[in-house]
Amino acid sequence: MKATMKKVLATVLVCAMALPLAACGSKVKKITAKEFKKTMKAEDYRCVDGSGKKYKDMVTATSEEGDIQVIYYLFKDADKAKDEFDDVYDKMKDMKDEEDLDGSIKKSGNKITANIYDDDDHAMYVVCVRNGEMIINAMARDNDKSTVKEVDEIIKKLVG
């Protein structure tokens, strides 16, 4: 009887720990390249279609000032997107560990945020989100409050 109770309790705990992860992933809404372009053009960003062997679709949007760039990727499958998303995080962490970057890098579910400085003290703010085979990566050449707010608002308009 004790063994059965331990198994039930362990199962309940595993499920309870998995729920927050599932909730984080559901916050990022999946959009199409057409929706991405429409939103970015409404924000006065210039959009350029791109291509790549890994992608079904790719669009780069650049702010009028050129200081913020947002890239939409639609990978051929969700596993490739997840691998790319994980690689982005791992590379940034490695660069920070090797002291090529300073600042904060965080991963929560399907979202990565980085408020960083390179060796030359150039500031950068990065947000990367994923849902299935879609990744959106926003990069700003500054990390002051107004730039961070602008990038965060763009991401919210795009994927919630």
CNS distance restraints for C-alpha pairs under 8 A (distance, minus, plus):
assign (resid   1 and name CA) (resid   5 and name CA) 6.32 0.50 0.50
assign (resid   2 and name CA) (resid   6 and name CA) 6.19 0.50 0.50
assign (resid   3 and name CA) (resid   7 and name CA) 6.30 0.50 0.50
assign (resid   4 and name CA) (resid   8 and name CA) 6.21 0.50 0.50
assign (resid   5 and name CA) (resid   9 and name CA) 6.00 0.50 0.50
assign (resid   6 and name CA) (resid  10 and name CA) 5.97 0.50 0.50
assign (resid   7 and name CA) (resid  11 and name CA) 6.11 0.50 0.50
assign (resid   8 and name CA) (resid  12 and name CA) 6.20 0.50 0.50
assign (resid   9 and name CA) (resid  13 and name CA) 6.16 0.50 0.50
assign (resid  10 and name CA) (resid  14 and name CA) 6.18 0.50 0.50
assign (resid  11 and name CA) (resid  15 and name CA) 6.23 0.50 0.50
assign (resid  12 and name CA) (resid  16 and name CA) 6.07 0.50 0.50
assign (resid  13 and name CA) (resid  17 and name CA) 6.16 0.50 0.50
assign (resid  14 and name CA) (resid  18 and name CA) 6.20 0.50 0.50
assign (resid  15 and name CA) (resid  19 and name CA) 6.30 0.50 0.50
assign (resid  16 and name CA) (resid  20 and name CA) 7.64 0.50 0.50
assign (resid  17 and name CA) (resid  21 and name CA) 7.47 0.50 0.50
assign (resid  18 and name CA) (resid  22 and name CA) 6.37 0.50 0.50
assign (resid  19 and name CA) (resid  23 and name CA) 6.19 0.50 0.50
assign (resid  20 and name CA) (resid  24 and name CA) 6.27 0.50 0.50
assign (resid  21 and name CA) (resid  25 and name CA) 6.50 0.50 0.50
assign (resid  21 and name CA) (resid 109 and name CA) 5.74 0.50 0.50
assign (resid  22 and name CA) (resid  26 and name CA) 6.39 0.50 0.50
assign (resid  22 and name CA) (resid 109 and name CA) 7.75 0.50 0.50
assign (resid  23 and name CA) (resid  27 and name CA) 6.66 0.50 0.50
assign (resid  24 and name CA) (resid  28 and name CA) 7.72 0.50 0.50
assign (resid  24 and name CA) (resid 108 and name CA) 7.02 0.50 0.50
assign (resid  24 and name CA) (resid 109 and name CA) 5.03 0.50 0.50
assign (resid  24 and name CA) (resid 110 and name CA) 6.54 0.50 0.50
assign (resid  25 and name CA) (resid 109 and name CA) 5.53 0.50 0.50
assign (resid  25 and name CA) (resid 110 and name CA) 5.20 0.50 0.50
assign (resid  25 and name CA) (resid 130 and name CA) 8.00 0.50 0.50
assign (resid  25 and name CA) (resid 131 and name CA) 7.03 0.50 0.50
assign (resid  26 and name CA) (resid 131 and name CA) 7.96 0.50 0.50
assign (resid  27 and name CA) (resid 159 and name CA) 7.81 0.50 0.50
assign (resid  27 and name CA) (resid 160 and name CA) 6.61 0.50 0.50
assign (resid  28 and name CA) (resid 110 and name CA) 7.28 0.50 0.50
assign (resid  28 and name CA) (resid 129 and name CA) 6.95 0.50 0.50
assign (resid  28 and name CA) (resid 130 and name CA) 6.79 0.50 0.50
assign (resid  28 and name CA) (resid 131 and name CA) 6.08 0.50 0.50
assign (resid  28 and name CA) (resid 159 and name CA) 5.27 0.50 0.50
assign (resid  28 and name CA) (resid 160 and name CA) 6.10 0.50 0.50
assign (resid  29 and name CA) (resid 131 and name CA) 6.72 0.50 0.50
assign (resid  29 and name CA) (resid 158 and name CA) 7.98 0.50 0.50
assign (resid  29 and name CA) (resid 159 and name CA) 4.61 0.50 0.50
assign (resid  29 and name CA) (resid 160 and name CA) 6.18 0.50 0.50
assign (resid  30 and name CA) (resid 131 and name CA) 5.70 0.50 0.50
assign (resid  30 and name CA) (resid 132 and name CA) 7.59 0.50 0.50
assign (resid  30 and name CA) (resid 134 and name CA) 6.70 0.50 0.50
assign (resid  30 and name CA) (resid 159 and name CA) 6.57 0.50 0.50
assign (resid  31 and name CA) (resid  35 and name CA) 6.11 0.50 0.50
assign (resid  31 and name CA) (resid  36 and name CA) 6.77 0.50 0.50
assign (resid  31 and name CA) (resid 134 and name CA) 7.73 0.50 0.50
assign (resid  31 and name CA) (resid 158 and name CA) 7.52 0.50 0.50
assign (resid  31 and name CA) (resid 159 and name CA) 7.06 0.50 0.50
assign (resid  32 and name CA) (resid  36 and name CA) 6.23 0.50 0.50
assign (resid  33 and name CA) (resid  37 and name CA) 6.15 0.50 0.50
assign (resid  33 and name CA) (resid  57 and name CA) 6.99 0.50 0.50
assign (resid  33 and name CA) (resid  58 and name CA) 7.36 0.50 0.50
assign (resid  33 and name CA) (resid  59 and name CA) 6.89 0.50 0.50
assign (resid  33 and name CA) (resid  72 and name CA) 6.97 0.50 0.50
assign (resid  33 and name CA) (resid  74 and name CA) 7.91 0.50 0.50
assign (resid  34 and name CA) (resid  38 and name CA) 6.20 0.50 0.50
assign (resid  35 and name CA) (resid  39 and name CA) 6.19 0.50 0.50
assign (resid  36 and name CA) (resid  40 and name CA) 6.10 0.50 0.50
assign (resid  36 and name CA) (resid  72 and name CA) 7.23 0.50 0.50
assign (resid  36 and name CA) (resid 158 and name CA) 6.67 0.50 0.50
assign (resid  37 and name CA) (resid  41 and name CA) 5.88 0.50 0.50
assign (resid  37 and name CA) (resid  47 and name CA) 6.50 0.50 0.50
assign (resid  37 and name CA) (resid  59 and name CA) 7.60 0.50 0.50
assign (resid  37 and name CA) (resid  61 and name CA) 7.75 0.50 0.50
assign (resid  38 and name CA) (resid  42 and name CA) 6.21 0.50 0.50
assign (resid  39 and name CA) (resid  43 and name CA) 6.52 0.50 0.50
assign (resid  39 and name CA) (resid 157 and name CA) 7.45 0.50 0.50
assign (resid  39 and name CA) (resid 158 and name CA) 6.81 0.50 0.50
assign (resid  40 and name CA) (resid  44 and name CA) 6.51 0.50 0.50
assign (resid  40 and name CA) (resid  45 and name CA) 5.29 0.50 0.50
assign (resid  40 and name CA) (resid  46 and name CA) 7.55 0.50 0.50
assign (resid  40 and name CA) (resid  47 and name CA) 7.38 0.50 0.50
assign (resid  40 and name CA) (resid  61 and name CA) 6.65 0.50 0.50
assign (resid  41 and name CA) (resid  45 and name CA) 5.07 0.50 0.50
assign (resid  41 and name CA) (resid  46 and name CA) 6.46 0.50 0.50
assign (resid  41 and name CA) (resid  47 and name CA) 7.08 0.50 0.50
assign (resid  44 and name CA) (resid  63 and name CA) 6.76 0.50 0.50
assign (resid  44 and name CA) (resid  64 and name CA) 6.73 0.50 0.50
assign (resid  45 and name CA) (resid  61 and name CA) 5.63 0.50 0.50
assign (resid  45 and name CA) (resid  62 and name CA) 5.16 0.50 0.50
assign (resid  45 and name CA) (resid  63 and name CA) 4.53 0.50 0.50
assign (resid  45 and name CA) (resid  64 and name CA) 6.04 0.50 0.50
assign (resid  46 and name CA) (resid  61 and name CA) 5.31 0.50 0.50
assign (resid  46 and name CA) (resid  62 and name CA) 5.23 0.50 0.50
assign (resid  46 and name CA) (resid  63 and name CA) 6.48 0.50 0.50
assign (resid  46 and name CA) (resid  64 and name CA) 7.11 0.50 0.50
assign (resid  47 and name CA) (resid  59 and name CA) 6.56 0.50 0.50
assign (resid  47 and name CA) (resid  60 and name CA) 5.57 0.50 0.50
assign (resid  47 and name CA) (resid  61 and name CA) 4.30 0.50 0.50
assign (resid  47 and name CA) (resid  62 and name CA) 6.60 0.50 0.50
assign (resid  48 and name CA) (resid  59 and name CA) 5.65 0.50 0.50
assign (resid  48 and name CA) (resid  60 and name CA) 5.25 0.50 0.50
assign (resid  48 and name CA) (resid  61 and name CA) 6.43 0.50 0.50
assign (resid  49 and name CA) (resid  57 and name CA) 7.98 0.50 0.50
assign (resid  49 and name CA) (resid  58 and name CA) 6.00 0.50 0.50
assign (resid  49 and name CA) (resid  59 and name CA) 4.48 0.50 0.50
assign (resid  49 and name CA) (resid  60 and name CA) 6.39 0.50 0.50
assign (resid  50 and name CA) (resid  57 and name CA) 7.25 0.50 0.50
assign (resid  50 and name CA) (resid  58 and name CA) 4.99 0.50 0.50
assign (resid  50 and name CA) (resid  59 and name CA) 5.54 0.50 0.50
assign (resid  50 and name CA) (resid  60 and name CA) 7.05 0.50 0.50
assign (resid  51 and name CA) (resid  55 and name CA) 6.65 0.50 0.50
assign (resid  51 and name CA) (resid  56 and name CA) 7.67 0.50 0.50
assign (resid  51 and name CA) (resid  57 and name CA) 6.38 0.50 0.50
assign (resid  51 and name CA) (resid  58 and name CA) 5.66 0.50 0.50
assign (resid  52 and name CA) (resid  56 and name CA) 7.84 0.50 0.50
assign (resid  52 and name CA) (resid  57 and name CA) 8.00 0.50 0.50
assign (resid  52 and name CA) (resid  58 and name CA) 7.65 0.50 0.50
assign (resid  54 and name CA) (resid  75 and name CA) 5.94 0.50 0.50
assign (resid  54 and name CA) (resid  76 and name CA) 6.42 0.50 0.50
assign (resid  54 and name CA) (resid  80 and name CA) 7.86 0.50 0.50
assign (resid  55 and name CA) (resid  73 and name CA) 6.54 0.50 0.50
assign (resid  55 and name CA) (resid  74 and name CA) 5.52 0.50 0.50
assign (resid  55 and name CA) (resid  75 and name CA) 4.24 0.50 0.50
assign (resid  55 and name CA) (resid  76 and name CA) 5.57 0.50 0.50
assign (resid  56 and name CA) (resid  73 and name CA) 7.82 0.50 0.50
assign (resid  56 and name CA) (resid  74 and name CA) 5.45 0.50 0.50
assign (resid  56 and name CA) (resid  75 and name CA) 5.52 0.50 0.50
assign (resid  56 and name CA) (resid  76 and name CA) 5.55 0.50 0.50
assign (resid  57 and name CA) (resid  72 and name CA) 7.80 0.50 0.50
assign (resid  57 and name CA) (resid  73 and name CA) 5.91 0.50 0.50
assign (resid  57 and name CA) (resid  74 and name CA) 4.98 0.50 0.50
assign (resid  57 and name CA) (resid  75 and name CA) 7.10 0.50 0.50
assign (resid  58 and name CA) (resid  71 and name CA) 7.14 0.50 0.50
assign (resid  58 and name CA) (resid  72 and name CA) 5.42 0.50 0.50
assign (resid  58 and name CA) (resid  73 and name CA) 4.61 0.50 0.50
assign (resid  58 and name CA) (resid  74 and name CA) 6.28 0.50 0.50
assign (resid  59 and name CA) (resid  71 and name CA) 5.72 0.50 0.50
assign (resid  59 and name CA) (resid  72 and name CA) 5.12 0.50 0.50
assign (resid  59 and name CA) (resid  73 and name CA) 6.84 0.50 0.50
assign (resid  60 and name CA) (resid  69 and name CA) 7.01 0.50 0.50
assign (resid  60 and name CA) (resid  70 and name CA) 5.94 0.50 0.50
assign (resid  60 and name CA) (resid  71 and name CA) 4.45 0.50 0.50
assign (resid  60 and name CA) (resid  72 and name CA) 6.43 0.50 0.50
assign (resid  61 and name CA) (resid  69 and name CA) 5.68 0.50 0.50
assign (resid  61 and name CA) (resid  70 and name CA) 5.11 0.50 0.50
assign (resid  61 and name CA) (resid  71 and name CA) 6.13 0.50 0.50
assign (resid  62 and name CA) (resid  66 and name CA) 5.74 0.50 0.50
assign (resid  62 and name CA) (resid  67 and name CA) 7.60 0.50 0.50
assign (resid  62 and name CA) (resid  68 and name CA) 5.90 0.50 0.50
assign (resid  62 and name CA) (resid  69 and name CA) 4.52 0.50 0.50
assign (resid  62 and name CA) (resid  70 and name CA) 6.44 0.50 0.50
assign (resid  63 and name CA) (resid  67 and name CA) 6.38 0.50 0.50
assign (resid  63 and name CA) (resid  68 and name CA) 5.40 0.50 0.50
assign (resid  63 and name CA) (resid  69 and name CA) 6.46 0.50 0.50
assign (resid  67 and name CA) (resid 140 and name CA) 5.74 0.50 0.50
assign (resid  67 and name CA) (resid 141 and name CA) 5.42 0.50 0.50
assign (resid  67 and name CA) (resid 142 and name CA) 7.68 0.50 0.50
assign (resid  68 and name CA) (resid 138 and name CA) 7.20 0.50 0.50
assign (resid  68 and name CA) (resid 139 and name CA) 5.71 0.50 0.50
assign (resid  68 and name CA) (resid 140 and name CA) 4.38 0.50 0.50
assign (resid  68 and name CA) (resid 141 and name CA) 6.54 0.50 0.50
assign (resid  68 and name CA) (resid 151 and name CA) 7.72 0.50 0.50
assign (resid  69 and name CA) (resid 138 and name CA) 5.75 0.50 0.50
assign (resid  69 and name CA) (resid 139 and name CA) 5.35 0.50 0.50
assign (resid  69 and name CA) (resid 140 and name CA) 6.49 0.50 0.50
assign (resid  70 and name CA) (resid 136 and name CA) 6.95 0.50 0.50
assign (resid  70 and name CA) (resid 137 and name CA) 5.62 0.50 0.50
assign (resid  70 and name CA) (resid 138 and name CA) 4.18 0.50 0.50
assign (resid  70 and name CA) (resid 139 and name CA) 6.34 0.50 0.50
assign (resid  71 and name CA) (resid 136 and name CA) 5.59 0.50 0.50
assign (resid  71 and name CA) (resid 137 and name CA) 5.19 0.50 0.50
assign (resid  71 and name CA) (resid 138 and name CA) 6.36 0.50 0.50
assign (resid  72 and name CA) (resid 134 and name CA) 7.37 0.50 0.50
assign (resid  72 and name CA) (resid 135 and name CA) 6.06 0.50 0.50
assign (resid  72 and name CA) (resid 136 and name CA) 4.63 0.50 0.50
assign (resid  72 and name CA) (resid 137 and name CA) 6.69 0.50 0.50
assign (resid  73 and name CA) (resid 134 and name CA) 5.66 0.50 0.50
assign (resid  73 and name CA) (resid 135 and name CA) 5.13 0.50 0.50
assign (resid  73 and name CA) (resid 136 and name CA) 6.20 0.50 0.50
assign (resid  74 and name CA) (resid  81 and name CA) 7.88 0.50 0.50
assign (resid  74 and name CA) (resid 133 and name CA) 5.63 0.50 0.50
assign (resid  74 and name CA) (resid 134 and name CA) 4.55 0.50 0.50
assign (resid  74 and name CA) (resid 135 and name CA) 6.53 0.50 0.50
assign (resid  75 and name CA) (resid  80 and name CA) 6.53 0.50 0.50
assign (resid  75 and name CA) (resid  81 and name CA) 5.70 0.50 0.50
assign (resid  75 and name CA) (resid 133 and name CA) 4.99 0.50 0.50
assign (resid  75 and name CA) (resid 134 and name CA) 6.25 0.50 0.50
assign (resid  75 and name CA) (resid 135 and name CA) 7.94 0.50 0.50
assign (resid  76 and name CA) (resid  80 and name CA) 7.08 0.50 0.50
assign (resid  76 and name CA) (resid  81 and name CA) 7.97 0.50 0.50
assign (resid  76 and name CA) (resid 133 and name CA) 6.77 0.50 0.50
assign (resid  77 and name CA) (resid  81 and name CA) 6.60 0.50 0.50
assign (resid  77 and name CA) (resid 132 and name CA) 7.58 0.50 0.50
assign (resid  77 and name CA) (resid 133 and name CA) 5.20 0.50 0.50
assign (resid  78 and name CA) (resid  82 and name CA) 6.09 0.50 0.50
assign (resid  78 and name CA) (resid 132 and name CA) 4.65 0.50 0.50
assign (resid  78 and name CA) (resid 133 and name CA) 3.92 0.50 0.50
assign (resid  78 and name CA) (resid 134 and name CA) 7.58 0.50 0.50
assign (resid  79 and name CA) (resid  83 and name CA) 6.13 0.50 0.50
assign (resid  79 and name CA) (resid 132 and name CA) 7.91 0.50 0.50
assign (resid  79 and name CA) (resid 133 and name CA) 7.30 0.50 0.50
assign (resid  80 and name CA) (resid  84 and name CA) 6.18 0.50 0.50
assign (resid  80 and name CA) (resid 133 and name CA) 7.25 0.50 0.50
assign (resid  81 and name CA) (resid  85 and name CA) 6.04 0.50 0.50
assign (resid  81 and name CA) (resid 130 and name CA) 7.60 0.50 0.50
assign (resid  81 and name CA) (resid 132 and name CA) 7.03 0.50 0.50
assign (resid  81 and name CA) (resid 133 and name CA) 5.06 0.50 0.50
assign (resid  81 and name CA) (resid 134 and name CA) 6.66 0.50 0.50
assign (resid  81 and name CA) (resid 135 and name CA) 6.83 0.50 0.50
assign (resid  82 and name CA) (resid  86 and name CA) 6.06 0.50 0.50
assign (resid  82 and name CA) (resid 130 and name CA) 7.62 0.50 0.50
assign (resid  82 and name CA) (resid 132 and name CA) 7.56 0.50 0.50
assign (resid  82 and name CA) (resid 133 and name CA) 7.46 0.50 0.50
assign (resid  83 and name CA) (resid  87 and name CA) 6.02 0.50 0.50
assign (resid  84 and name CA) (resid  88 and name CA) 6.21 0.50 0.50
assign (resid  85 and name CA) (resid  89 and name CA) 6.61 0.50 0.50
assign (resid  85 and name CA) (resid 128 and name CA) 7.80 0.50 0.50
assign (resid  85 and name CA) (resid 130 and name CA) 7.17 0.50 0.50
assign (resid  85 and name CA) (resid 135 and name CA) 7.48 0.50 0.50
assign (resid  86 and name CA) (resid  90 and name CA) 6.12 0.50 0.50
assign (resid  87 and name CA) (resid  91 and name CA) 5.95 0.50 0.50
assign (resid  88 and name CA) (resid  92 and name CA) 6.25 0.50 0.50
assign (resid  89 and name CA) (resid  93 and name CA) 6.14 0.50 0.50
assign (resid  89 and name CA) (resid 107 and name CA) 7.38 0.50 0.50
assign (resid  89 and name CA) (resid 112 and name CA) 7.02 0.50 0.50
assign (resid  90 and name CA) (resid  94 and name CA) 6.04 0.50 0.50
assign (resid  91 and name CA) (resid  95 and name CA) 6.13 0.50 0.50
assign (resid  92 and name CA) (resid  96 and name CA) 6.22 0.50 0.50
assign (resid  92 and name CA) (resid 101 and name CA) 7.91 0.50 0.50
assign (resid  92 and name CA) (resid 105 and name CA) 7.45 0.50 0.50
assign (resid  93 and name CA) (resid  97 and name CA) 6.02 0.50 0.50
assign (resid  93 and name CA) (resid 105 and name CA) 7.07 0.50 0.50
assign (resid  94 and name CA) (resid  98 and name CA) 6.05 0.50 0.50
assign (resid  95 and name CA) (resid  99 and name CA) 6.11 0.50 0.50
assign (resid  95 and name CA) (resid 100 and name CA) 5.06 0.50 0.50
assign (resid  95 and name CA) (resid 101 and name CA) 5.71 0.50 0.50
assign (resid  96 and name CA) (resid 100 and name CA) 5.65 0.50 0.50
assign (resid  96 and name CA) (resid 101 and name CA) 4.53 0.50 0.50
assign (resid  96 and name CA) (resid 102 and name CA) 5.97 0.50 0.50
assign (resid  96 and name CA) (resid 103 and name CA) 7.94 0.50 0.50
assign (resid  97 and name CA) (resid 101 and name CA) 7.92 0.50 0.50
assign (resid 100 and name CA) (resid 118 and name CA) 6.06 0.50 0.50
assign (resid 100 and name CA) (resid 119 and name CA) 5.72 0.50 0.50
assign (resid 101 and name CA) (resid 116 and name CA) 6.41 0.50 0.50
assign (resid 101 and name CA) (resid 117 and name CA) 5.62 0.50 0.50
assign (resid 101 and name CA) (resid 118 and name CA) 4.67 0.50 0.50
assign (resid 101 and name CA) (resid 119 and name CA) 6.36 0.50 0.50
assign (resid 102 and name CA) (resid 116 and name CA) 5.50 0.50 0.50
assign (resid 102 and name CA) (resid 117 and name CA) 5.15 0.50 0.50
assign (resid 102 and name CA) (resid 118 and name CA) 6.42 0.50 0.50
assign (resid 102 and name CA) (resid 119 and name CA) 7.92 0.50 0.50
assign (resid 103 and name CA) (resid 114 and name CA) 7.49 0.50 0.50
assign (resid 103 and name CA) (resid 115 and name CA) 5.75 0.50 0.50
assign (resid 103 and name CA) (resid 116 and name CA) 4.37 0.50 0.50
assign (resid 103 and name CA) (resid 117 and name CA) 6.19 0.50 0.50
assign (resid 104 and name CA) (resid 113 and name CA) 7.99 0.50 0.50
assign (resid 104 and name CA) (resid 114 and name CA) 5.53 0.50 0.50
assign (resid 104 and name CA) (resid 115 and name CA) 5.30 0.50 0.50
assign (resid 104 and name CA) (resid 116 and name CA) 6.06 0.50 0.50
assign (resid 105 and name CA) (resid 112 and name CA) 7.26 0.50 0.50
assign (resid 105 and name CA) (resid 113 and name CA) 5.82 0.50 0.50
assign (resid 105 and name CA) (resid 114 and name CA) 4.27 0.50 0.50
assign (resid 105 and name CA) (resid 115 and name CA) 6.58 0.50 0.50
assign (resid 105 and name CA) (resid 116 and name CA) 7.53 0.50 0.50
assign (resid 106 and name CA) (resid 112 and name CA) 5.59 0.50 0.50
assign (resid 106 and name CA) (resid 113 and name CA) 5.31 0.50 0.50
assign (resid 106 and name CA) (resid 114 and name CA) 6.31 0.50 0.50
assign (resid 107 and name CA) (resid 111 and name CA) 5.75 0.50 0.50
assign (resid 107 and name CA) (resid 112 and name CA) 4.40 0.50 0.50
assign (resid 107 and name CA) (resid 113 and name CA) 6.58 0.50 0.50
assign (resid 108 and name CA) (resid 112 and name CA) 6.44 0.50 0.50
assign (resid 110 and name CA) (resid 129 and name CA) 5.58 0.50 0.50
assign (resid 110 and name CA) (resid 130 and name CA) 5.23 0.50 0.50
assign (resid 110 and name CA) (resid 131 and name CA) 6.98 0.50 0.50
assign (resid 111 and name CA) (resid 127 and name CA) 7.14 0.50 0.50
assign (resid 111 and name CA) (resid 128 and name CA) 5.67 0.50 0.50
assign (resid 111 and name CA) (resid 129 and name CA) 4.47 0.50 0.50
assign (resid 111 and name CA) (resid 130 and name CA) 6.66 0.50 0.50
assign (resid 112 and name CA) (resid 126 and name CA) 7.77 0.50 0.50
assign (resid 112 and name CA) (resid 127 and name CA) 5.62 0.50 0.50
assign (resid 112 and name CA) (resid 128 and name CA) 5.03 0.50 0.50
assign (resid 112 and name CA) (resid 129 and name CA) 6.43 0.50 0.50
assign (resid 113 and name CA) (resid 125 and name CA) 7.56 0.50 0.50
assign (resid 113 and name CA) (resid 126 and name CA) 5.61 0.50 0.50
assign (resid 113 and name CA) (resid 127 and name CA) 4.56 0.50 0.50
assign (resid 113 and name CA) (resid 128 and name CA) 6.54 0.50 0.50
assign (resid 114 and name CA) (resid 124 and name CA) 7.81 0.50 0.50
assign (resid 114 and name CA) (resid 125 and name CA) 5.68 0.50 0.50
assign (resid 114 and name CA) (resid 126 and name CA) 5.02 0.50 0.50
assign (resid 114 and name CA) (resid 127 and name CA) 6.56 0.50 0.50
assign (resid 115 and name CA) (resid 123 and name CA) 7.67 0.50 0.50
assign (resid 115 and name CA) (resid 124 and name CA) 6.11 0.50 0.50
assign (resid 115 and name CA) (resid 125 and name CA) 4.69 0.50 0.50
assign (resid 115 and name CA) (resid 126 and name CA) 6.59 0.50 0.50
assign (resid 115 and name CA) (resid 143 and name CA) 6.40 0.50 0.50
assign (resid 116 and name CA) (resid 123 and name CA) 5.84 0.50 0.50
assign (resid 116 and name CA) (resid 124 and name CA) 5.34 0.50 0.50
assign (resid 116 and name CA) (resid 125 and name CA) 6.33 0.50 0.50
assign (resid 116 and name CA) (resid 143 and name CA) 7.69 0.50 0.50
assign (resid 117 and name CA) (resid 121 and name CA) 5.16 0.50 0.50
assign (resid 117 and name CA) (resid 122 and name CA) 5.28 0.50 0.50
assign (resid 117 and name CA) (resid 123 and name CA) 4.48 0.50 0.50
assign (resid 117 and name CA) (resid 124 and name CA) 6.13 0.50 0.50
assign (resid 118 and name CA) (resid 122 and name CA) 5.49 0.50 0.50
assign (resid 118 and name CA) (resid 123 and name CA) 6.85 0.50 0.50
assign (resid 122 and name CA) (resid 141 and name CA) 7.72 0.50 0.50
assign (resid 122 and name CA) (resid 142 and name CA) 7.63 0.50 0.50
assign (resid 123 and name CA) (resid 141 and name CA) 6.20 0.50 0.50
assign (resid 123 and name CA) (resid 142 and name CA) 4.89 0.50 0.50
assign (resid 123 and name CA) (resid 143 and name CA) 5.73 0.50 0.50
assign (resid 124 and name CA) (resid 139 and name CA) 7.03 0.50 0.50
assign (resid 124 and name CA) (resid 140 and name CA) 5.55 0.50 0.50
assign (resid 124 and name CA) (resid 141 and name CA) 4.81 0.50 0.50
assign (resid 124 and name CA) (resid 142 and name CA) 4.75 0.50 0.50
assign (resid 124 and name CA) (resid 143 and name CA) 5.33 0.50 0.50
assign (resid 125 and name CA) (resid 139 and name CA) 5.80 0.50 0.50
assign (resid 125 and name CA) (resid 140 and name CA) 5.13 0.50 0.50
assign (resid 125 and name CA) (resid 141 and name CA) 6.81 0.50 0.50
assign (resid 125 and name CA) (resid 142 and name CA) 6.21 0.50 0.50
assign (resid 125 and name CA) (resid 143 and name CA) 5.05 0.50 0.50
assign (resid 125 and name CA) (resid 148 and name CA) 6.66 0.50 0.50
assign (resid 126 and name CA) (resid 137 and name CA) 7.28 0.50 0.50
assign (resid 126 and name CA) (resid 138 and name CA) 5.62 0.50 0.50
assign (resid 126 and name CA) (resid 139 and name CA) 4.54 0.50 0.50
assign (resid 126 and name CA) (resid 140 and name CA) 6.44 0.50 0.50
assign (resid 127 and name CA) (resid 137 and name CA) 5.86 0.50 0.50
assign (resid 127 and name CA) (resid 138 and name CA) 5.17 0.50 0.50
assign (resid 127 and name CA) (resid 139 and name CA) 6.65 0.50 0.50
assign (resid 127 and name CA) (resid 151 and name CA) 7.77 0.50 0.50
assign (resid 127 and name CA) (resid 152 and name CA) 7.85 0.50 0.50
assign (resid 127 and name CA) (resid 155 and name CA) 7.99 0.50 0.50
assign (resid 128 and name CA) (resid 135 and name CA) 7.00 0.50 0.50
assign (resid 128 and name CA) (resid 136 and name CA) 5.68 0.50 0.50
assign (resid 128 and name CA) (resid 137 and name CA) 4.31 0.50 0.50
assign (resid 128 and name CA) (resid 138 and name CA) 6.25 0.50 0.50
assign (resid 129 and name CA) (resid 135 and name CA) 5.63 0.50 0.50
assign (resid 129 and name CA) (resid 136 and name CA) 5.37 0.50 0.50
assign (resid 129 and name CA) (resid 137 and name CA) 6.55 0.50 0.50
assign (resid 130 and name CA) (resid 134 and name CA) 5.60 0.50 0.50
assign (resid 130 and name CA) (resid 135 and name CA) 4.41 0.50 0.50
assign (resid 130 and name CA) (resid 136 and name CA) 6.53 0.50 0.50
assign (resid 131 and name CA) (resid 135 and name CA) 6.65 0.50 0.50
assign (resid 138 and name CA) (resid 151 and name CA) 6.90 0.50 0.50
assign (resid 138 and name CA) (resid 155 and name CA) 7.77 0.50 0.50
assign (resid 139 and name CA) (resid 151 and name CA) 7.86 0.50 0.50
assign (resid 140 and name CA) (resid 147 and name CA) 7.12 0.50 0.50
assign (resid 140 and name CA) (resid 148 and name CA) 7.94 0.50 0.50
assign (resid 140 and name CA) (resid 151 and name CA) 7.40 0.50 0.50
assign (resid 142 and name CA) (resid 147 and name CA) 6.52 0.50 0.50
assign (resid 143 and name CA) (resid 147 and name CA) 5.95 0.50 0.50
assign (resid 143 and name CA) (resid 148 and name CA) 5.75 0.50 0.50
assign (resid 144 and name CA) (resid 148 and name CA) 6.19 0.50 0.50
assign (resid 145 and name CA) (resid 149 and name CA) 6.07 0.50 0.50
assign (resid 146 and name CA) (resid 150 and name CA) 6.15 0.50 0.50
assign (resid 147 and name CA) (resid 151 and name CA) 6.22 0.50 0.50
assign (resid 148 and name CA) (resid 152 and name CA) 6.08 0.50 0.50
assign (resid 149 and name CA) (resid 153 and name CA) 6.06 0.50 0.50
assign (resid 150 and name CA) (resid 154 and name CA) 6.25 0.50 0.50
assign (resid 151 and name CA) (resid 155 and name CA) 6.29 0.50 0.50
assign (resid 152 and name CA) (resid 156 and name CA) 6.16 0.50 0.50
assign (resid 153 and name CA) (resid 157 and name CA) 6.15 0.50 0.50
assign (resid 154 and name CA) (resid 158 and name CA) 6.19 0.50 0.50
assign (resid 155 and name CA) (resid 159 and name CA) 6.00 0.50 0.50
assign (resid 155 and name CA) (resid 160 and name CA) 7.06 0.50 0.50
assign (resid 156 and name CA) (resid 160 and name CA) 4.38 0.50 0.50
